[in-house]
């Protein structure tokens, strides 16, 4: 079964993990571009992904 994220990315193999989640290789199904996808357990007591995404947006200039 092929897993998809946001109807846009195909989830591939696990490439790393850390305190706040697991990192997977992902592929944009339209362009073929490879990306890193970080997943966090829905059971986590202190979710970090939303905060982390805001920081990345600020650092990117948007």
Protein Blocks (a to p, Z undefined) as FASTA:
>chain_A
ZZdehhlaccdddfbdcfkbccdddddfknopacddddddfkbfbdcklmmmmmmmmmno
ZZ
